[in-house]
Amino acid sequence: MRITEIREVDVPLQGDIANAVVSFAEHKVSLVAVVSDVVRDGVPLTGVAFNSIGRHAQGGILRERMIPRVLGADPASLLAPEGGLLDPARVLDCALRNEKPGGHGDRAAAASAVELACWDLIAKANDEPAYATIARAHGRTPVTAGVPVYAAGGYYQAVDDLARLTDEVRGYLDAGYPAVKIKIGGLPLADDLRRVEAAVAAAGGGDRVAVDANGRFDRERALAYGDALAPLGLRWYEEAVDPLDFALHAELAAAYDGPIATGENLFSRQDVANLLRFGGVRPDRDLLQMDAGLSYGLTEYAAMIALMEEAGFDRRAAVPHGGHLVNLHIVVGLGLGGCEAYPGVFQPFGGYSDDCVLADGLIRPADHPGFGLEAKVGLGDEIAKLVA
């Protein structure tokens, strides 16, 4: 197998929503296609992926640095020792050639799109779903019966009333999602608390509602929200403070007894090691939400999971951020604790294809070769344009 071409395009997210920090009205995502010299049914076999959701598109880094490095490499240097297929870790190393250590920001998302597209390509070459390829590569058995899932929503909108929020929450539950997550931090505490209480009432209990501040709070607000939220018995309190302020995170964990979730904005194994050492995270209750699509791809993400386990966490404490098909296959393949879903936001990337099965609070991917992105409504059209 040889890479003959790598294509990329910026695809806008649909909708005008915001969390406590970011408006997504102008956000775009990098969609990447890795084209090979393997021909099936007269068409070159092509792997497709994207750099998850929540960070801007990375076209400049891809075009100017990473794609030329990969295309300029000795093709044999990118192959696995056995089988003649691409080795995603070797492709990643090539894409990162001459990059200095540290500074794990936008380049982590750029590299992930290429690395994950290689996983899609390998799975297609094997004519199997990506979760099967991922599980075999990591010595695991895929969780084909399905994995726990929750619906993420409750974003701030131009018209943000409690009736709209409660209708949204009930809609997710009616669709079969056992739990929901909503945003906090964009309003004063008293107003935010009314939103959370309304969501809890609509969901039927605090254990079915998580909240996410997207790193908005300073010490005073993080602790004040923790005190106000504690009586509600929430599913978890997510990313209250800056993701790299490990000392403040440890202080919050000491003050808030309920589960805390964090990690989606940690892009390297080094950052995860520091969270585990200094962030006060508790293996008996807390969740870690690192996202392969934001952190150099599955190669780096698997190393993060290993660090979690060394620190006493069960891998089921890993519940990746992202709410899309790529992470669903990763969760199923690696046997993680569950996944997020974006059934109502961040189209065309958010949520799953219609043939994924949601039942009894579990989600199962369909068996399309690769990640099955081509079967996702809207996203399939963008892929078709990119690979035409």
C-alpha beads as a LAMMPS data file, in Angstrom:
LAMMPS data file: protein, C-alpha beads

388 atoms
387 bonds

1 atom types
1 bond types

-500.0 500.0 xlo xhi
-500.0 500.0 ylo yhi
-500.0 500.0 zlo zhi

Masses

1 110.0

Atoms # bond

1 1 1 0.000 0.000 0.000
2 1 1 1.241 3.479 -0.912
3 1 1 -0.201 6.914 -0.251
4 1 1 -0.665 8.676 -3.583
5 1 1 -2.409 11.826 -2.387
6 1 1 -3.718 13.533 0.747
7 1 1 -6.617 15.947 0.341
8 1 1 -8.111 18.289 2.925
9 1 1 -11.000 20.741 3.043
10 1 1 -12.553 23.028 5.664
11 1 1 -16.207 22.158 6.337
12 1 1 -18.353 24.653 8.307
13 1 1 -20.330 23.484 11.314
14 1 1 -24.039 24.141 10.995
15 1 1 -25.954 26.156 13.576
16 1 1 -25.447 29.189 15.796
17 1 1 -24.805 27.890 19.307
18 1 1 -22.345 28.710 22.084
19 1 1 -20.936 27.377 25.315
20 1 1 -19.679 29.585 28.140
21 1 1 -16.488 30.430 26.240
22 1 1 -16.889 29.863 22.490
23 1 1 -19.429 30.650 19.786
24 1 1 -19.472 27.991 17.086
25 1 1 -21.162 30.179 14.476
26 1 1 -17.942 30.500 12.450
27 1 1 -16.243 27.196 13.274
28 1 1 -14.969 24.836 10.587
29 1 1 -13.570 21.311 10.752
30 1 1 -10.731 19.804 8.681
31 1 1 -11.946 16.836 6.642
32 1 1 -9.010 14.761 5.333
33 1 1 -8.794 11.995 2.736
34 1 1 -5.727 9.738 2.446
35 1 1 -5.772 8.200 -1.055
36 1 1 -3.926 4.922 -1.673
37 1 1 -2.724 2.974 -4.700
38 1 1 -5.038 0.086 -3.795
39 1 1 -7.917 -0.038 -6.261
40 1 1 -11.309 -1.542 -5.406
41 1 1 -14.105 -1.658 -7.966
42 1 1 -12.115 0.713 -10.167
43 1 1 -11.735 3.351 -7.412
44 1 1 -8.662 4.088 -5.259
45 1 1 -9.179 2.950 -1.663
46 1 1 -9.345 6.094 0.470
47 1 1 -9.290 6.655 4.211
48 1 1 -11.273 9.573 5.635
49 1 1 -11.305 11.318 9.017
50 1 1 -11.527 14.748 10.619
51 1 1 -10.038 16.641 13.541
52 1 1 -13.006 16.144 15.890
53 1 1 -15.246 19.028 17.001
54 1 1 -14.535 22.101 19.080
55 1 1 -11.250 23.239 17.597
56 1 1 -10.874 25.208 14.389
57 1 1 -9.940 23.666 11.039
58 1 1 -6.201 23.099 10.554
59 1 1 -5.786 23.535 6.805
60 1 1 -2.677 25.700 7.038
61 1 1 -0.721 23.286 9.222
62 1 1 -1.822 20.356 7.080
63 1 1 -1.002 21.914 3.720
64 1 1 2.239 23.664 4.653
65 1 1 3.869 21.138 6.986
66 1 1 2.314 17.748 7.534
67 1 1 0.999 16.637 4.152
68 1 1 4.257 17.482 2.297
69 1 1 6.272 15.529 4.880
70 1 1 4.142 12.407 4.474
71 1 1 4.026 12.584 0.674
72 1 1 7.782 13.188 0.529
73 1 1 8.682 10.181 2.671
74 1 1 9.992 6.854 1.420
75 1 1 6.711 4.925 0.994
76 1 1 8.208 1.808 2.582
77 1 1 8.997 3.781 5.761
78 1 1 5.268 4.293 6.361
79 1 1 4.314 0.619 6.250
80 1 1 3.783 -1.824 9.089
81 1 1 6.503 -4.490 9.403
82 1 1 4.016 -7.170 8.364
83 1 1 1.063 -7.147 5.989
84 1 1 2.096 -4.344 3.660
85 1 1 -0.479 -1.849 5.008
86 1 1 0.139 1.600 6.413
87 1 1 1.285 1.914 10.019
88 1 1 -0.585 4.928 11.495
89 1 1 2.123 5.457 14.117
90 1 1 4.797 5.692 11.429
91 1 1 2.682 8.085 9.386
92 1 1 2.205 10.197 12.522
93 1 1 5.934 10.260 13.238
94 1 1 6.552 11.422 9.686
95 1 1 3.904 14.147 9.895
96 1 1 5.559 15.460 13.067
97 1 1 9.128 15.474 11.758
98 1 1 11.005 18.646 12.797
99 1 1 8.288 19.647 15.274
100 1 1 9.710 20.699 18.668
101 1 1 8.440 19.046 21.873
102 1 1 5.692 20.763 23.835
103 1 1 3.148 23.224 22.529
104 1 1 0.460 20.600 22.086
105 1 1 -2.164 22.808 20.479
106 1 1 -3.508 23.087 16.955
107 1 1 -0.872 20.799 15.445
108 1 1 -2.243 17.948 17.594
109 1 1 -5.622 18.274 15.877
110 1 1 -4.031 18.576 12.436
111 1 1 -1.968 15.427 12.903
112 1 1 -4.944 13.515 14.272
113 1 1 -6.962 13.984 11.085
114 1 1 -4.221 12.321 9.005
115 1 1 -3.502 9.551 11.533
116 1 1 -7.178 8.652 11.968
117 1 1 -7.716 8.628 8.197
118 1 1 -5.016 5.957 8.061
119 1 1 -7.009 3.813 10.510
120 1 1 -10.060 4.240 8.291
121 1 1 -8.002 3.220 5.263
122 1 1 -6.581 0.119 6.964
123 1 1 -10.047 -1.007 8.077
124 1 1 -11.359 -0.556 4.551
125 1 1 -8.429 -2.553 3.184
126 1 1 -9.419 -5.338 5.605
127 1 1 -13.095 -4.889 4.640
128 1 1 -14.131 -4.523 8.272
129 1 1 -15.449 -1.827 10.610
130 1 1 -12.800 0.314 12.243
131 1 1 -13.623 -0.968 15.724
132 1 1 -12.492 -4.463 14.650
133 1 1 -9.199 -3.142 13.278
134 1 1 -8.639 -1.031 16.400
135 1 1 -9.400 -3.880 18.798
136 1 1 -7.076 -6.329 17.020
137 1 1 -4.240 -3.804 16.886
138 1 1 -4.490 -3.320 20.656
139 1 1 -5.032 -6.935 21.635
140 1 1 -8.636 -6.526 22.666
141 1 1 -12.079 -7.896 21.868
142 1 1 -14.508 -5.235 20.596
143 1 1 -17.631 -4.521 22.637
144 1 1 -19.994 -5.312 19.791
145 1 1 -23.087 -5.420 22.017
146 1 1 -22.850 -1.642 22.352
147 1 1 -21.442 0.909 24.776
148 1 1 -23.087 3.460 27.103
149 1 1 -23.947 6.773 25.496
150 1 1 -25.287 10.173 26.552
151 1 1 -26.626 13.119 24.554
152 1 1 -24.762 16.419 24.737
153 1 1 -26.748 19.594 24.192
154 1 1 -28.150 22.396 26.291
155 1 1 -26.054 25.026 24.527
156 1 1 -26.741 28.725 24.884
157 1 1 -28.773 30.106 22.012
158 1 1 -30.158 33.483 20.998
159 1 1 -33.502 32.469 22.482
160 1 1 -32.548 30.594 25.626
161 1 1 -35.610 29.904 27.740
162 1 1 -36.333 27.051 30.109
163 1 1 -39.168 25.676 27.988
164 1 1 -36.849 25.210 25.025
165 1 1 -34.229 23.549 27.246
166 1 1 -36.658 21.139 28.890
167 1 1 -38.126 20.202 25.498
168 1 1 -34.614 19.465 24.254
169 1 1 -33.808 17.286 27.274
170 1 1 -37.051 15.335 26.984
171 1 1 -36.429 14.872 23.272
172 1 1 -33.081 13.193 23.929
173 1 1 -34.586 10.893 26.539
174 1 1 -37.498 10.031 24.262
175 1 1 -34.980 9.127 21.538
176 1 1 -33.432 6.560 23.869
177 1 1 -30.477 8.405 25.384
178 1 1 -30.317 7.550 29.116
179 1 1 -28.604 10.798 30.161
180 1 1 -27.903 14.311 28.932
181 1 1 -25.293 17.028 29.365
182 1 1 -25.953 20.765 29.330
183 1 1 -23.766 23.855 29.424
184 1 1 -23.180 26.132 32.404
185 1 1 -21.059 29.211 33.024
186 1 1 -22.588 31.488 30.401
187 1 1 -25.042 33.121 32.820
188 1 1 -24.924 34.251 36.453
189 1 1 -25.009 31.384 38.928
190 1 1 -28.635 31.869 39.923
191 1 1 -29.806 31.776 36.291
192 1 1 -27.599 28.815 35.455
193 1 1 -28.884 26.955 38.494
194 1 1 -32.460 27.411 37.266
195 1 1 -31.424 25.864 33.933
196 1 1 -29.804 22.883 35.664
197 1 1 -32.775 22.358 37.971
198 1 1 -35.123 22.459 34.983
199 1 1 -32.998 19.867 33.158
200 1 1 -32.938 17.636 36.244
201 1 1 -36.714 17.855 36.558
202 1 1 -37.190 17.044 32.878
203 1 1 -34.744 14.128 33.031
204 1 1 -36.188 12.672 36.215
205 1 1 -33.102 12.975 38.419
206 1 1 -29.678 14.511 38.800
207 1 1 -27.982 11.213 37.978
208 1 1 -29.240 11.654 34.416
209 1 1 -27.789 15.164 33.950
210 1 1 -24.157 16.268 33.610
211 1 1 -23.004 19.893 33.386
212 1 1 -20.057 21.398 31.509
213 1 1 -18.438 24.803 32.148
214 1 1 -15.829 24.471 29.354
215 1 1 -13.008 25.733 31.572
216 1 1 -14.709 29.077 32.205
217 1 1 -14.405 29.420 35.986
218 1 1 -11.842 30.980 38.255
219 1 1 -11.410 29.600 41.763
220 1 1 -14.289 31.544 43.303
221 1 1 -16.864 30.590 40.659
222 1 1 -15.740 26.972 40.413
223 1 1 -16.180 26.431 44.136
224 1 1 -19.416 28.435 44.289
225 1 1 -20.942 26.382 41.478
226 1 1 -19.725 23.220 43.163
227 1 1 -21.499 24.174 46.390
228 1 1 -24.704 25.029 44.520
229 1 1 -24.675 21.883 42.371
230 1 1 -23.740 19.384 45.074
231 1 1 -27.288 18.826 46.426
232 1 1 -28.537 17.890 42.943
233 1 1 -26.507 14.667 42.749
234 1 1 -25.416 15.284 39.170
235 1 1 -23.909 12.686 36.883
236 1 1 -20.761 14.812 36.761
237 1 1 -19.403 18.380 36.908
238 1 1 -17.203 18.895 33.846
239 1 1 -14.193 21.084 33.123
240 1 1 -14.941 23.795 35.639
241 1 1 -11.499 25.414 35.441
242 1 1 -8.720 25.935 32.917
243 1 1 -7.703 22.447 31.747
244 1 1 -4.024 23.056 32.561
245 1 1 -4.580 24.513 36.041
246 1 1 -3.972 21.220 37.796
247 1 1 -3.579 22.784 41.243
248 1 1 -6.981 24.464 41.046
249 1 1 -8.526 21.264 39.700
250 1 1 -7.127 19.387 42.690
251 1 1 -8.614 21.989 45.043
252 1 1 -12.018 21.616 43.399
253 1 1 -11.827 17.815 43.627
254 1 1 -11.092 18.089 47.348
255 1 1 -14.137 20.332 47.851
256 1 1 -16.677 18.658 45.538
257 1 1 -17.578 15.078 46.437
258 1 1 -19.480 14.254 43.257
259 1 1 -17.878 12.951 40.046
260 1 1 -15.770 15.400 38.054
261 1 1 -14.940 15.048 34.357
262 1 1 -12.044 16.655 32.504
263 1 1 -9.389 16.024 29.863
264 1 1 -10.924 16.941 26.509
265 1 1 -8.457 19.812 26.128
266 1 1 -5.358 17.781 26.972
267 1 1 -3.640 16.887 23.721
268 1 1 -0.612 14.812 24.738
269 1 1 0.358 11.977 27.014
270 1 1 2.595 14.430 28.893
271 1 1 -0.392 16.629 29.761
272 1 1 -2.386 13.598 30.875
273 1 1 0.506 12.428 33.054
274 1 1 0.520 15.834 34.757
275 1 1 -3.239 15.710 35.313
276 1 1 -2.900 12.295 36.922
277 1 1 0.004 13.428 39.106
278 1 1 -1.174 16.860 40.157
279 1 1 -4.867 17.305 39.272
280 1 1 -6.442 15.493 42.206
281 1 1 -8.437 13.174 39.946
282 1 1 -10.008 10.231 41.789
283 1 1 -10.055 6.755 40.192
284 1 1 -13.170 5.715 42.117
285 1 1 -15.474 8.337 40.575
286 1 1 -13.956 10.775 38.066
287 1 1 -14.060 10.564 34.258
288 1 1 -11.373 11.438 31.724
289 1 1 -12.517 12.763 28.355
290 1 1 -9.463 13.007 26.126
291 1 1 -10.327 12.910 22.426
292 1 1 -8.137 11.160 19.844
293 1 1 -9.344 13.602 17.181
294 1 1 -7.804 16.503 19.092
295 1 1 -4.668 14.780 20.340
296 1 1 -2.497 13.381 17.537
297 1 1 -4.860 10.482 16.834
298 1 1 -5.369 6.983 18.168
299 1 1 -1.655 6.281 18.664
300 1 1 -1.333 9.032 21.278
301 1 1 -4.766 8.352 22.715
302 1 1 -3.936 4.701 23.411
303 1 1 -0.850 5.869 25.298
304 1 1 -3.104 8.121 27.399
305 1 1 -5.313 5.155 28.289
306 1 1 -2.234 3.215 29.392
307 1 1 -1.235 6.083 31.675
308 1 1 -4.727 6.103 33.197
309 1 1 -4.502 2.423 33.991
310 1 1 -1.039 2.809 35.521
311 1 1 -2.518 5.488 37.790
312 1 1 -5.247 3.148 39.044
313 1 1 -8.091 4.107 36.708
314 1 1 -10.198 1.499 34.986
315 1 1 -10.273 2.139 31.237
316 1 1 -14.055 2.424 31.583
317 1 1 -13.401 5.790 33.246
318 1 1 -12.448 7.016 29.755
319 1 1 -15.456 8.612 28.047
320 1 1 -14.122 10.600 25.072
321 1 1 -15.375 14.026 24.147
322 1 1 -16.560 14.417 20.579
323 1 1 -19.971 12.866 19.978
324 1 1 -19.223 11.359 16.556
325 1 1 -18.618 8.112 14.684
326 1 1 -14.823 8.068 14.971
327 1 1 -14.927 8.070 18.764
328 1 1 -17.740 5.538 18.820
329 1 1 -15.511 3.052 16.987
330 1 1 -12.609 3.846 19.327
331 1 1 -14.758 3.266 22.429
332 1 1 -16.081 -0.034 21.070
333 1 1 -12.637 -1.176 19.915
334 1 1 -10.783 -0.291 23.117
335 1 1 -13.531 -1.258 25.572
336 1 1 -13.920 2.195 27.149
337 1 1 -16.670 3.440 29.429
338 1 1 -18.959 5.081 26.906
339 1 1 -19.253 7.914 24.467
340 1 1 -20.845 11.261 23.887
341 1 1 -23.383 11.907 21.139
342 1 1 -24.328 15.150 19.393
343 1 1 -27.724 14.186 18.005
344 1 1 -28.915 17.774 17.603
345 1 1 -25.813 19.922 17.091
346 1 1 -22.528 20.242 15.174
347 1 1 -23.772 18.869 11.889
348 1 1 -22.669 17.339 9.603
349 1 1 -20.083 15.761 11.936
350 1 1 -22.038 15.396 15.176
351 1 1 -23.997 12.270 16.028
352 1 1 -24.103 8.926 14.296
353 1 1 -25.344 7.406 11.061
354 1 1 -28.978 6.342 10.988
355 1 1 -28.048 2.650 10.937
356 1 1 -26.259 2.778 14.287
357 1 1 -28.419 0.975 16.854
358 1 1 -29.461 2.819 20.037
359 1 1 -31.240 0.538 22.505
360 1 1 -31.341 0.093 26.287
361 1 1 -29.007 3.049 26.782
362 1 1 -26.299 1.526 24.566
363 1 1 -25.110 2.553 21.114
364 1 1 -23.647 0.185 18.553
365 1 1 -21.949 1.234 15.316
366 1 1 -23.036 -0.190 12.003
367 1 1 -20.691 -2.556 10.200
368 1 1 -19.626 -0.376 7.278
369 1 1 -15.936 -0.792 6.434
370 1 1 -13.878 1.841 8.243
371 1 1 -15.516 4.452 10.444
372 1 1 -18.594 4.526 8.224
373 1 1 -18.432 8.293 7.810
374 1 1 -19.761 8.032 4.269
375 1 1 -23.067 6.717 5.693
376 1 1 -23.581 9.778 7.904
377 1 1 -26.269 12.105 6.547
378 1 1 -24.682 15.314 5.296
379 1 1 -21.137 14.192 5.987
380 1 1 -21.307 11.615 3.212
381 1 1 -21.998 14.424 0.753
382 1 1 -18.932 16.364 1.914
383 1 1 -16.769 13.249 1.580
384 1 1 -18.071 12.566 -1.906
385 1 1 -17.046 16.079 -2.995
386 1 1 -13.601 15.708 -1.438
387 1 1 -12.763 12.363 -3.039
388 1 1 -14.440 12.954 -6.418

Bonds

1 1 1 2
2 1 2 3
3 1 3 4
4 1 4 5
5 1 5 6
6 1 6 7
7 1 7 8
8 1 8 9
9 1 9 10
10 1 10 11
11 1 11 12
12 1 12 13
13 1 13 14
14 1 14 15
15 1 15 16
16 1 16 17
17 1 17 18
18 1 18 19
19 1 19 20
20 1 20 21
21 1 21 22
22 1 22 23
23 1 23 24
24 1 24 25
25 1 25 26
26 1 26 27
27 1 27 28
28 1 28 29
29 1 29 30
30 1 30 31
31 1 31 32
32 1 32 33
33 1 33 34
34 1 34 35
35 1 35 36
36 1 36 37
37 1 37 38
38 1 38 39
39 1 39 40
40 1 40 41
41 1 41 42
42 1 42 43
43 1 43 44
44 1 44 45
45 1 45 46
46 1 46 47
47 1 47 48
48 1 48 49
49 1 49 50
50 1 50 51
51 1 51 52
52 1 52 53
53 1 53 54
54 1 54 55
55 1 55 56
56 1 56 57
57 1 57 58
58 1 58 59
59 1 59 60
60 1 60 61
61 1 61 62
62 1 62 63
63 1 63 64
64 1 64 65
65 1 65 66
66 1 66 67
67 1 67 68
68 1 68 69
69 1 69 70
70 1 70 71
71 1 71 72
72 1 72 73
73 1 73 74
74 1 74 75
75 1 75 76
76 1 76 77
77 1 77 78
78 1 78 79
79 1 79 80
80 1 80 81
81 1 81 82
82 1 82 83
83 1 83 84
84 1 84 85
85 1 85 86
86 1 86 87
87 1 87 88
88 1 88 89
89 1 89 90
90 1 90 91
91 1 91 92
92 1 92 93
93 1 93 94
94 1 94 95
95 1 95 96
96 1 96 97
97 1 97 98
98 1 98 99
99 1 99 100
100 1 100 101
101 1 101 102
102 1 102 103
103 1 103 104
104 1 104 105
105 1 105 106
106 1 106 107
107 1 107 108
108 1 108 109
109 1 109 110
110 1 110 111
111 1 111 112
112 1 112 113
113 1 113 114
114 1 114 115
115 1 115 116
116 1 116 117
117 1 117 118
118 1 118 119
119 1 119 120
120 1 120 121
121 1 121 122
122 1 122 123
123 1 123 124
124 1 124 125
125 1 125 126
126 1 126 127
127 1 127 128
128 1 128 129
129 1 129 130
130 1 130 131
131 1 131 132
132 1 132 133
133 1 133 134
134 1 134 135
135 1 135 136
136 1 136 137
137 1 137 138
138 1 138 139
139 1 139 140
140 1 140 141
141 1 141 142
142 1 142 143
143 1 143 144
144 1 144 145
145 1 145 146
146 1 146 147
147 1 147 148
148 1 148 149
149 1 149 150
150 1 150 151
151 1 151 152
152 1 152 153
153 1 153 154
154 1 154 155
155 1 155 156
156 1 156 157
157 1 157 158
158 1 158 159
159 1 159 160
160 1 160 161
161 1 161 162
162 1 162 163
163 1 163 164
164 1 164 165
165 1 165 166
166 1 166 167
167 1 167 168
168 1 168 169
169 1 169 170
170 1 170 171
171 1 171 172
172 1 172 173
173 1 173 174
174 1 174 175
175 1 175 176
176 1 176 177
177 1 177 178
178 1 178 179
179 1 179 180
180 1 180 181
181 1 181 182
182 1 182 183
183 1 183 184
184 1 184 185
185 1 185 186
186 1 186 187
187 1 187 188
188 1 188 189
189 1 189 190
190 1 190 191
191 1 191 192
192 1 192 193
193 1 193 194
194 1 194 195
195 1 195 196
196 1 196 197
197 1 197 198
198 1 198 199
199 1 199 200
200 1 200 201
201 1 201 202
202 1 202 203
203 1 203 204
204 1 204 205
205 1 205 206
206 1 206 207
207 1 207 208
208 1 208 209
209 1 209 210
210 1 210 211
211 1 211 212
212 1 212 213
213 1 213 214
214 1 214 215
215 1 215 216
216 1 216 217
217 1 217 218
218 1 218 219
219 1 219 220
220 1 220 221
221 1 221 222
222 1 222 223
223 1 223 224
224 1 224 225
225 1 225 226
226 1 226 227
227 1 227 228
228 1 228 229
229 1 229 230
230 1 230 231
231 1 231 232
232 1 232 233
233 1 233 234
234 1 234 235
235 1 235 236
236 1 236 237
237 1 237 238
238 1 238 239
239 1 239 240
240 1 240 241
241 1 241 242
242 1 242 243
243 1 243 244
244 1 244 245
245 1 245 246
246 1 246 247
247 1 247 248
248 1 248 249
249 1 249 250
250 1 250 251
251 1 251 252
252 1 252 253
253 1 253 254
254 1 254 255
255 1 255 256
256 1 256 257
257 1 257 258
258 1 258 259
259 1 259 260
260 1 260 261
261 1 261 262
262 1 262 263
263 1 263 264
264 1 264 265
265 1 265 266
266 1 266 267
267 1 267 268
268 1 268 269
269 1 269 270
270 1 270 271
271 1 271 272
272 1 272 273
273 1 273 274
274 1 274 275
275 1 275 276
276 1 276 277
277 1 277 278
278 1 278 279
279 1 279 280
280 1 280 281
281 1 281 282
282 1 282 283
283 1 283 284
284 1 284 285
285 1 285 286
286 1 286 287
287 1 287 288
288 1 288 289
289 1 289 290
290 1 290 291
291 1 291 292
292 1 292 293
293 1 293 294
294 1 294 295
295 1 295 296
296 1 296 297
297 1 297 298
298 1 298 299
299 1 299 300
300 1 300 301
301 1 301 302
302 1 302 303
303 1 303 304
304 1 304 305
305 1 305 306
306 1 306 307
307 1 307 308
308 1 308 309
309 1 309 310
310 1 310 311
311 1 311 312
312 1 312 313
313 1 313 314
314 1 314 315
315 1 315 316
316 1 316 317
317 1 317 318
318 1 318 319
319 1 319 320
320 1 320 321
321 1 321 322
322 1 322 323
323 1 323 324
324 1 324 325
325 1 325 326
326 1 326 327
327 1 327 328
328 1 328 329
329 1 329 330
330 1 330 331
331 1 331 332
332 1 332 333
333 1 333 334
334 1 334 335
335 1 335 336
336 1 336 337
337 1 337 338
338 1 338 339
339 1 339 340
340 1 340 341
341 1 341 342
342 1 342 343
343 1 343 344
344 1 344 345
345 1 345 346
346 1 346 347
347 1 347 348
348 1 348 349
349 1 349 350
350 1 350 351
351 1 351 352
352 1 352 353
353 1 353 354
354 1 354 355
355 1 355 356
356 1 356 357
357 1 357 358
358 1 358 359
359 1 359 360
360 1 360 361
361 1 361 362
362 1 362 363
363 1 363 364
364 1 364 365
365 1 365 366
366 1 366 367
367 1 367 368
368 1 368 369
369 1 369 370
370 1 370 371
371 1 371 372
372 1 372 373
373 1 373 374
374 1 374 375
375 1 375 376
376 1 376 377
377 1 377 378
378 1 378 379
379 1 379 380
380 1 380 381
381 1 381 382
382 1 382 383
383 1 383 384
384 1 384 385
385 1 385 386
386 1 386 387
387 1 387 388
